[in-house]
Amino acid sequence: MVKKYRALQERLTPSTPRLRWGFWGLGVLLTALGWSALSFLLLTQSFRRTFAALSSPAFWFTALFFFLLIALFALLTRSLFAGSLIPWFPFLIFGLINYFKLSITGAPFLLDDLALTGNVGGIITLNLKSLTPSRNTVLVLVFTLLWLLVLWFFSRPLRPQSWRLSLPLALAPLALLASVFWIWVEPIVFTPLGVQQSQGNMGQAIFNDRCGLPLGLLRSARWSGRSAPPPDTAYLDALLAQAQTELGEAPDTPPDAVHPNVILLLSESFFDVTTLPGVTYAQDPLPEFHALQKESVSGTFQTRTLGYGTSNIELEILTGINTHLIANESLYTLSPELFQRLPAVPRLLDDAGYRTVMLHTFDDSIYHRAPKMDAIGFQEQYFSADFAGVDPDAAAAEDYYAYLSQYISGTFYSDSYLADLIIDLYENNTSDKPLFAYGISMEGHTPYDETKYAPGEISVSFDAPLSDEAAQMFTMYSQSVSNASAALGKLVDYFRQADQPTVILFFGDHRPGLGLEGSTTESVYSQLYSAAGTWAGGQTAEEFSTLCSTSYLIWANDPSLLPAAPGETKTESSNYLGLALLDAANVPKPLYWRLLQQLSETRVIDAPGYSLARDGELSLSVPADGPDRERLNRFAHFLRDALYQEQYVTKSLWE
């Protein structure tokens, strides 16, 4: 059998070197076109959109990219099969991760996600029931396998005859790759595709939409960790002098100032579901939240992501770092040492005499928060294995986890139990220090399958023709936010009677992804907003702003501690919510936070994907000019200098 196979290969071997090289080049070209088409099919999950892409510059740039890569590796290995597999394999893996991440969270794969590679087991465990490949994803894998089998068969007949010839020839595609796709990639590739660096930072979703996934990731790699060259000290001196003149010195805190307990409560994936179009509930799923809005300051909370990225959101709030101003980095990938250079909220509260505590109703296996939370000023941290340090009954239990099992709801420890832990912290606080407690919930986390809650607790109807799967997912999610509302009500009811002044700041970190099997745009949101006539594919600034919005609420047991009159509404964001924490604690703001306060007066958020001004102006990028752009640029210079450059301004930012 092997002899027949070899004989057939011999008969198919071109008779002359010229023919062999001709067929070899044809194989490289066909493979490049195939890999390019499959990368678009994997990204778009649509044959129609893939065929439409065949006439786009993005497709042909991607094909050229693969052609040069395949030619390079095929010459280096003298194997058309190996040369085709080596460059395709990583992009196939990235494409699969991108598909599943979009399906689960609604957000694309980022190069920074590679920092979580060591935690892939935990991530898969959390999302296992959502990892269902679509028909088109399976077809991509089938086409890949079939074409690789063809290449395997023809690799021997088309093998270059000599290393002496193939290795020098490999210099040609290597030189073209370096020239076209690295050295001069900006004018040759990215400017025609509309993602030139002069436009400012963009989100990965925009890169992928305009470039395709391979070149979209290349675009991110080019920008990764890149910032403008450090300005000279004279320029930074001028910026500092300008800022200090505009903002003046921080006012002293009056000696009789009240320093209340401050509770920051991150509610996983919470937002006011009753604001969605075409959704009707038999009864209000959020009665406590809606009732509390009348005695609180509340409104829309703008974040920078959909369905994932909790650690990035919390670090933006607690440190004031706007990742959009530091080359679109994910904060959870930064070294803890870098966070010590900036006056984070917990550090300022610690210096002001607060007891600073973090509670998380999960373990630390995904984002590895502990070193970062220590660096920004939390004196104590409690994860799910540490609750005996807070809950006296857990400490006394013979079987710790058997005791905790009664508090599991929706496959995680409940929001209600998190409220109990915060109350325990307050009641067992033997120090004379006010308490700053940061609680992170998990009950609202995916998956939202039929096993999350018992059926029938929440009744929902839809105007849009949602699939049974979509309706079930949204119903389970609705139960989780209803439970979060009840837990908030429980916490407020307790502190309403407390002797000490207390402020509670409650917010949703991001909306749930609610992605479904099939097209990456086939989600609960797209179906509901499409039915309402307000959906254009998820790429407009208005859609970014809507999908990246949740809800927040600031309540106090003394109305005089609120930032505005009870019942008032205001839009807040992850860029500036830390200011509300400092205001609640009556802690003086150093220059760093006064700069942020100045920005917050005219800006709501500037995130990858969209920017929102206080006057309601929405755009896909930061302002091109004007005072806001100047102030954002100034703050960006200070951030980059403090984090990456000479730390020339670091001391001044603390003053």
Salt bridges, closest charged atoms under 4 A:
ASP113 OD2 - LYS101 NZ 2.53
GLU186 OE2 - ARG219 NH2 2.54
ASP209 OD1 - ARG49 NH2 4.00
GLU246 OE1 - ARG634 NH2 3.16
GLU268 OE2 - HIS510 NE2 3.54
ASP272 OD2 - HIS290 NE2 2.93
ASP284 OD2 - HIS290 ND1 2.83
GLU295 OE1 - ARG496 NH1 2.80
GLU314 OE2 - ARG369 NE 2.51
GLU316 OE2 - ARG304 NE 2.95
GLU337 OE1 - ARG341 NH2 2.98
ASP350 OD2 - ARG347 NH1 3.46
GLU380 OE2 - ARG355 NE 2.68
ASP420 OD1 - LYS490 NZ 2.61
ASP449 OD2 - LYS129 NZ 3.15
ASP493 OD1 - ARG496 NH2 4.00
ASP509 OD2 - HIS510 NE2 3.16
GLU572 OE2 - LYS570 NZ 3.79
ASP583 OD1 - LYS589 NZ 2.40
ASP606 OD1 - ARG603 NH2 2.75
ASP628 OD2 - ARG603 NH1 3.13
